[in-house]
């Protein structure tokens, strides 16, 4: 099985007190089976840019650059197929009167197109995309 890591999972190891369950799950999976969306890179970049100048911001900047280097072959772009699936997901949500956050819909669309399971704590939003999910915080 292969996975698409949501932003909350990618950033968890950088937390002062990361979830032991998430860290254990990450260690249990072959790194080649772990993929990251360019959307996650953008969300991480935004978070770092919002921090005040200082040691934490510099450390996270270095971490993100290392992640980019290590994940290059597993970094998934928003392709025409992903954009098409995203449009379908957004239209379906609108027809149901549901709100589907744009970034979550893009991550869900990426997973659907590539046949990946999204690893996330945000099961409510990702769940509305129809993508397969796994929540390592709760073992489900």
ROSE-4610 file (N, C-alpha, C; in Angstrom, 1 decimal, always signed):
// ROSE-4610
residu = [X/X/X/X/X/X/X/X/X/X/X/X/X/X/X/X/X/X/X/X/X/X/X/X/X/X/X/X/X/X/X/X/X/X/X/X/X/X/X/X/X/X/X/X/X/X/X/X/X/X/X/X/X/X/X/X/X/X/X/X/X/X/X/X/X/X/X/X/X/X/X/X/X/X/X/X/X/X/X/X/X/X/X/X/X/X/X/X/X/X/X/X/X/X/X/X/X/X/X/X/X/X/X/X/X/X/X/X/X/X/X/X/X/X/X/X/X/X/X/X/X/X/X/X/X/X/X/X/X/X/X/X/X/X/X/X/X/X/X/X/X/X/X/X/X/X/X/X/X/X/X/X/X/X/X/X/X/X/X/X/X/X/X/X/X/X/X/X/X/X/X/X/X/X/X/X/X/X/X/X/X/X/X/X/X/X/X/X/X/X/X/X/X/X/X/X/X/X/X/X/X/X/X/X/X/X/X/X/X/X/X/X/X/X/X/X/X/X/X/X/X/X/X/X/X/X/X/X/X/X/X/X/X/X/X/X/X/X/X/X/X/X/X/X/X/X/X/X/X/X/X/X/X/X/X/X/X/X/X/X/X/X/X/X/X/X/X/X/X/X/X/X/X/X/X/X/X/X/X/X/X/X/X/X/X/X/X/X/X/X/X/X/X/X/X/X/X/X/X/X/X/X/X/X/X/X/X/X/X/X/X/X/X/X/X/X/X/X/X/X/X/X/X/X/X/X/X/X/X/X/X/X/X/X/X/X/X/X/X/X/X/X/X/X/X/X/X/X/X/X/X/X/X/X/X/X/X/X/X/X/X/X/X/X/X/X/X/X/X/X/X/X/X/X/X/X/X/X/X/X/X/X/X/X/X/X/X/X/X/X/X/X/X/X/X/X/X/X/X/X/X/X/X/X/X/X/X/X/X/X/X/X/X/X/X/X/X/X/X/X]
num = [1/1/1/2/2/2/3/3/3/4/4/4/5/5/5/6/6/6/7/7/7/8/8/8/9/9/9/10/10/10/11/11/11/12/12/12/13/13/13/14/14/14/15/15/15/16/16/16/17/17/17/18/18/18/19/19/19/20/20/20/21/21/21/22/22/22/23/23/23/24/24/24/25/25/25/26/26/26/27/27/27/28/28/28/29/29/29/30/30/30/31/31/31/32/32/32/33/33/33/34/34/34/35/35/35/36/36/36/37/37/37/38/38/38/39/39/39/40/40/40/41/41/41/42/42/42/43/43/43/44/44/44/45/45/45/46/46/46/47/47/47/48/48/48/49/49/49/50/50/50/51/51/51/52/52/52/53/53/53/54/54/54/55/55/55/56/56/56/57/57/57/58/58/58/59/59/59/60/60/60/61/61/61/62/62/62/63/63/63/64/64/64/65/65/65/66/66/66/67/67/67/68/68/68/69/69/69/70/70/70/71/71/71/72/72/72/73/73/73/74/74/74/75/75/75/76/76/76/77/77/77/78/78/78/79/79/79/80/80/80/81/81/81/82/82/82/83/83/83/84/84/84/85/85/85/86/86/86/87/87/87/88/88/88/89/89/89/90/90/90/91/91/91/92/92/92/93/93/93/94/94/94/95/95/95/96/96/96/97/97/97/98/98/98/99/99/99/100/100/100/101/101/101/102/102/102/103/103/103/104/104/104/105/105/105/106/106/106/107/107/107/108/108/108/109/109/109/110/110/110/111/111/111/112/112/112/113/113/113/114/114/114/115/115/115/116/116/116/117/117/117/118/118/118/119/119/119/120/120/120/121/121/121/122/122/122/123/123/123/124/124/124/125/125/125/126/126/126/127/127/127/128/128/128/129/129/129/130/130/130/131/131/131/132/132/132/133/133/133/134/134/134/135/135/135/136/136/136/137/137/137/138/138/138/139/139/139/140/140/140]
x = [+0.8/+0.0/+0.9/+0.4/+1.2/+0.3/+0.9/+0.2/+0.6/-0.4/-0.2/-0.3/+0.8/+0.8/+0.2/-0.8/-1.3/-0.4/-0.6/+0.3/+0.5/-0.6/-0.5/+0.4/+0.5/+1.4/+2.8/+3.1/+4.4/+5.0/+4.2/+4.8/+4.8/+4.2/+4.1/+5.5/+6.5/+7.8/+8.5/+8.1/+8.7/+8.1/+7.1/+6.4/+7.2/+7.1/+7.9/+7.5/+6.3/+5.9/+5.0/+5.7/+5.0/+4.3/+3.2/+2.5/+3.3/+3.4/+4.2/+3.6/+2.2/+1.5/+1.9/+1.9/+2.3/+3.7/+4.6/+6.0/+6.2/+5.5/+5.6/+5.1/+4.0/+3.4/+4.4/+5.0/+5.9/+7.1/+7.6/+8.8/+8.4/+7.1/+6.7/+6.5/+6.5/+6.2/+7.4/+7.6/+8.7/+8.6/+9.7/+9.7/+9.4/+9.7/+9.3/+7.8/+7.0/+5.6/+4.9/+5.7/+5.2/+5.4/+4.3/+4.3/+3.7/+4.1/+3.8/+3.3/+2.2/+1.7/+2.4/+2.5/+3.0/+2.1/+0.9/+0.0/+0.5/+0.9/+1.5/+2.8/+3.6/+4.8/+4.4/+3.4/+2.9/+2.3/+1.6/+1.0/+2.2/+3.2/+4.3/+5.1/+5.3/+5.9/+5.2/+3.9/+3.0/+3.2/+3.2/+3.3/+4.7/+5.7/+7.1/+7.2/+6.6/+6.7/+5.9/+4.9/+4.1/+4.8/+5.9/+6.6/+7.5/+7.7/+8.6/+10.0/+10.9/+12.3/+12.8/+13.6/+14.2/+14.7/+15.1/+15.7/+14.7/+13.4/+12.4/+12.2/+12.0/+11.8/+13.0/+14.2/+15.4/+15.5/+15.2/+15.2/+14.2/+13.0/+11.9/+12.2/+12.9/+13.3/+14.3/+15.3/+16.2/+15.6/+14.6/+13.9/+13.1/+12.4/+11.6/+12.5/+13.7/+14.6/+15.1/+15.4/+15.8/+14.7/+13.5/+12.3/+12.2/+12.3/+12.2/+13.2/+14.4/+15.5/+15.3/+14.8/+14.6/+13.4/+12.3/+11.1/+10.9/+11.9/+11.8/+11.1/+11.5/+10.9/+9.5/+9.1/+7.8/+6.9/+7.3/+6.5/+5.6/+4.3/+3.3/+2.7/+2.8/+2.3/+0.7/+0.2/-1.2/-1.2/-1.5/-1.5/-2.9/-3.0/-4.3/-5.3/-4.9/-5.8/-6.3/-5.3/-5.7/-6.6/-6.4/-7.2/-8.6/-8.7/-10.0/-10.8/-10.1/-10.7/-11.2/-10.3/-10.6/-11.9/-12.0/-13.2/-14.5/-14.4/-15.5/-15.9/-14.8/-15.1/-15.8/-15.3/-15.8/-17.3/-17.5/-18.9/-19.9/-19.4/-20.2/-20.5/-19.6/-19.8/-20.8/-20.6/-21.5/-23.0/-23.1/-24.5/-25.1/-24.3/-24.8/-24.9/-24.5/-24.6/-23.5/-22.4/-21.3/-20.2/-19.4/-18.2/-17.1/-16.2/-15.0/-13.9/-13.0/-11.8/-11.0/-10.6/-9.9/-8.6/-7.8/-6.5/-6.8/-7.8/-8.1/-8.7/-9.4/-10.0/-8.8/-7.9/-6.7/-5.9/-5.7/-5.0/-5.8/-7.1/-8.0/-8.0/-8.0/-8.0/-6.7/-5.6/-4.3/-4.2/-4.8/-4.8/-5.6/-6.8/-7.7/-7.0/-6.5/-5.8/-4.7/-3.9/-2.7/-3.0/-4.2/-4.6/-3.9/-3.8/-3.1/-4.1/-3.7/-4.5/-3.9/-4.8/-4.4/-4.2/-3.0/-2.8/-3.0/-3.9/-4.4/-5.1/-5.1/-6.0/-7.3/-7.3/-8.4/-9.4/-9.9/-10.8/-12.1/-12.6/-13.9/-13.8/-12.8/-12.7/-12.2/-11.2/-10.7/-11.7/-12.5/-13.5/-14.6/-14.8/-15.8/-15.3/-14.0/-13.5/-13.7/-14.0/-14.1/-12.8/-11.7/-10.3/-10.2/-9.5/-9.2/-8.4/-8.6/-7.9/-7.4/-6.4/-5.9/-5.5/-6.0/-5.7/-4.7/-3.4/-2.4/-2.5/-3.2/-3.4/-4.4/-5.3/-6.3/-6.2/-5.2/-5.0/-6.0/-6.7/-7.8/-7.5]
y = [-1.2/+0.0/+1.2/+2.3/+3.5/+4.7/+5.7/+6.7/+8.1/+9.0/+10.5/+11.1/+11.7/+12.3/+13.7/+13.9/+15.2/+16.1/+17.4/+18.3/+18.1/+17.7/+17.5/+16.3/+15.3/+14.2/+14.5/+15.2/+15.6/+16.5/+17.4/+18.4/+17.8/+16.7/+16.2/+16.0/+15.4/+15.2/+16.4/+17.6/+18.9/+19.5/+18.9/+19.5/+19.2/+20.1/+19.9/+18.6/+18.2/+16.9/+16.1/+15.5/+14.8/+13.6/+13.2/+12.0/+10.8/+10.0/+8.7/+7.8/+7.8/+6.9/+7.3/+8.6/+9.0/+8.7/+8.9/+8.6/+7.1/+6.3/+4.8/+4.4/+5.0/+4.6/+5.0/+6.2/+6.7/+5.7/+5.3/+4.3/+3.0/+2.6/+1.3/+1.1/+2.2/+2.2/+2.4/+1.7/+1.9/+3.3/+4.1/+5.5/+5.6/+4.6/+4.7/+4.7/+4.2/+4.2/+5.5/+6.4/+7.7/+8.8/+9.5/+10.5/+11.8/+12.9/+14.3/+15.1/+15.8/+16.7/+18.0/+18.7/+20.0/+21.0/+20.6/+21.4/+21.4/+20.3/+20.2/+21.1/+21.1/+21.9/+23.4/+23.8/+25.1/+25.5/+24.5/+24.8/+24.9/+24.1/+24.2/+25.5/+25.9/+27.1/+28.3/+28.3/+29.3/+29.4/+28.2/+28.2/+28.7/+28.4/+28.9/+30.4/+30.9/+32.3/+33.1/+32.6/+33.3/+33.4/+32.6/+32.6/+33.9/+34.4/+35.5/+35.0/+36.0/+35.6/+35.0/+34.0/+33.4/+32.0/+31.3/+30.0/+29.0/+29.0/+28.0/+28.2/+29.4/+29.6/+29.1/+29.4/+28.9/+27.4/+26.8/+25.3/+24.7/+25.2/+24.7/+24.9/+26.0/+26.3/+25.2/+24.9/+23.9/+22.5/+22.2/+21.0/+20.8/+21.9/+21.9/+21.7/+22.4/+22.2/+20.7/+20.2/+18.7/+17.8/+18.1/+17.3/+17.4/+18.6/+18.8/+17.9/+17.9/+17.1/+15.6/+15.2/+13.7/+13.2/+14.0/+13.6/+13.9/+14.4/+14.8/+13.8/+12.5/+11.5/+11.1/+11.5/+11.2/+12.4/+13.5/+14.7/+14.8/+14.9/+14.8/+16.2/+16.5/+17.8/+17.8/+19.0/+19.1/+19.0/+17.8/+17.6/+17.9/+17.8/+18.0/+17.0/+15.7/+14.7/+15.1/+15.6/+16.0/+17.2/+18.1/+19.3/+18.9/+18.0/+17.5/+16.8/+15.9/+15.3/+16.3/+17.3/+18.3/+19.0/+19.4/+20.1/+19.2/+17.9/+17.0/+17.0/+16.9/+16.8/+18.1/+19.2/+20.5/+20.7/+20.3/+20.4/+19.5/+18.3/+17.3/+17.9/+18.5/+19.0/+20.2/+21.0/+22.2/+21.7/+20.6/+20.1/+19.6/+19.0/+18.5/+19.7/+20.9/+22.0/+21.9/+21.1/+20.9/+21.9/+22.2/+23.0/+22.1/+22.2/+21.3/+22.3/+22.4/+23.3/+22.9/+24.0/+23.8/+22.9/+23.2/+22.5/+21.0/+20.8/+19.4/+18.6/+19.3/+18.7/+18.4/+19.3/+19.0/+17.8/+17.7/+16.5/+15.3/+15.3/+14.2/+13.8/+14.8/+14.5/+13.8/+14.3/+13.7/+12.3/+12.0/+10.6/+9.7/+10.2/+9.4/+9.1/+10.1/+9.9/+8.9/+9.0/+8.1/+6.8/+6.6/+5.4/+5.3/+6.4/+6.4/+6.6/+6.2/+6.4/+7.7/+8.6/+9.8/+9.5/+9.9/+9.7/+11.1/+11.2/+12.5/+12.4/+13.5/+13.6/+14.3/+14.9/+15.7/+14.8/+13.9/+12.9/+13.5/+14.5/+15.1/+15.7/+16.5/+17.2/+16.2/+15.4/+14.5/+13.4/+13.0/+12.0/+12.5/+13.7/+14.2/+14.2/+13.9/+13.7/+12.3/+11.4/+10.0/+9.3/+9.9/+9.3/+8.3/+7.2/+6.3/+7.1/+6.8/+7.5/+6.5/+7.1/+6.4/+7.5/+7.3/+8.3/+7.7/+8.0/+7.3/+7.8/+8.9/+9.3/+8.4/+7.8/+6.9/+5.5/+5.2/+3.8/+3.3/+4.2/+3.8/+4.3]
z = [+0.0/+0.0/+0.0/-0.7/-0.7/-0.2/+0.3/+1.1/+0.6/+0.8/+0.6/+2.0/+2.4/+3.8/+3.7/+4.6/+4.7/+5.5/+5.5/+6.1/+7.6/+8.3/+9.7/+10.0/+9.2/+9.4/+9.1/+8.0/+7.6/+8.7/+9.2/+10.2/+11.6/+11.9/+13.3/+13.9/+13.2/+13.8/+14.3/+13.7/+14.1/+15.4/+15.9/+17.1/+18.3/+19.3/+20.5/+21.2/+21.2/+21.7/+20.7/+19.7/+18.6/+19.2/+18.5/+18.8/+18.6/+19.7/+19.6/+18.6/+18.5/+17.6/+16.1/+15.8/+14.5/+14.2/+15.1/+14.9/+14.6/+15.4/+15.3/+13.9/+13.5/+12.2/+11.1/+11.1/+10.1/+10.0/+11.2/+11.2/+10.6/+10.7/+10.3/+8.8/+8.1/+6.7/+5.8/+4.8/+3.8/+3.3/+3.5/+3.0/+1.5/+0.7/-0.7/-0.9/+0.1/-0.1/+0.4/+0.9/+1.4/+0.4/+0.0/-1.0/-0.3/-0.9/-0.5/-1.6/-1.4/-2.5/-2.5/-3.6/-3.6/-2.8/-2.6/-1.8/-0.4/+0.1/+1.5/+1.6/+0.6/+0.6/+0.7/-0.1/+0.0/+1.4/+2.0/+3.3/+4.4/+4.3/+5.2/+5.0/+3.7/+3.4/+4.0/+3.9/+4.5/+6.0/+6.6/+8.1/+8.5/+7.8/+8.2/+8.0/+6.9/+6.6/+7.6/+8.2/+9.2/+10.6/+10.8/+12.0/+12.1/+13.3/+13.4/+13.2/+12.8/+12.6/+13.9/+13.8/+15.0/+14.7/+15.8/+15.7/+15.2/+15.6/+15.2/+13.7/+13.2/+11.8/+11.0/+11.4/+10.7/+10.7/+11.8/+11.9/+11.0/+11.0/+10.1/+8.7/+8.3/+7.0/+6.5/+7.4/+7.0/+6.9/+7.8/+7.7/+6.4/+6.0/+4.8/+3.6/+3.5/+2.4/+2.4/+3.5/+3.6/+3.1/+3.5/+3.1/+1.5/+1.0/-0.5/-1.2/-0.7/-1.3/-1.2/+0.0/+0.2/-0.5/-0.7/-1.2/-2.7/-3.4/-4.8/-5.6/-5.6/-6.4/-6.0/-4.8/-4.2/-4.0/-4.6/-4.5/-5.7/-5.4/-6.5/-6.8/-8.1/-8.6/-8.8/-9.0/-9.4/-10.9/-11.4/-12.9/-13.4/-14.8/-15.4/-14.8/-14.6/-14.1/-12.7/-11.8/-10.5/-10.5/-11.4/-11.5/-11.9/-12.8/-13.3/-12.2/-11.4/-10.3/-9.2/-9.0/-8.0/-8.4/-9.7/-10.2/-10.0/-10.2/-10.0/-8.5/-7.6/-6.2/-5.7/-6.1/-5.7/-6.2/-7.4/-8.0/-7.2/-6.9/-6.2/-4.8/-4.1/-2.8/-2.9/-3.9/-4.1/-4.3/-5.1/-5.3/-4.0/-3.1/-1.8/-0.8/-1.2/-0.2/+0.8/+0.5/+1.5/+1.2/+2.2/+2.1/+2.1/+1.0/+0.9/+0.7/+1.8/+1.6/+0.4/-0.3/-1.6/-1.4/-0.4/-0.3/+0.1/+0.9/+1.3/+0.0/-0.8/-2.0/-3.0/-3.1/-4.0/-3.5/-2.2/-1.6/-1.8/-1.6/-1.9/-3.3/-4.2/-5.7/-6.1/-5.5/-5.8/-5.4/-4.2/-3.7/-4.6/-5.0/-5.8/-7.2/-7.8/-9.1/-9.0/-8.0/-7.8/-7.1/-6.6/-5.9/-4.6/-3.9/-2.6/-1.4/-0.3/+1.0/+1.6/+2.0/+2.6/+4.1/+4.6/+6.1/+6.7/+7.6/+8.1/+9.4/+10.2/+11.3/+10.9/+9.8/+9.3/+8.5/+9.2/+8.5/+8.1/+8.7/+8.3/+6.9/+6.7/+5.4/+4.3/+4.6/+3.6/+3.3/+4.3/+4.1/+3.1/+3.0/+2.0/+0.6/+0.4/-1.0/-1.5/-0.6/-1.0/-1.1/-0.8/-0.8/+0.3/+0.1/+1.2/+2.3/+3.5/+4.6/+5.7/+6.4/+7.6/+8.6/+9.8/+10.9/+11.9/+11.8/+12.7/+14.1/+14.4/+15.8/+16.5/+15.8/+16.4/+15.8/+15.1/+14.6/+13.6/+13.0/+12.0/+10.7]
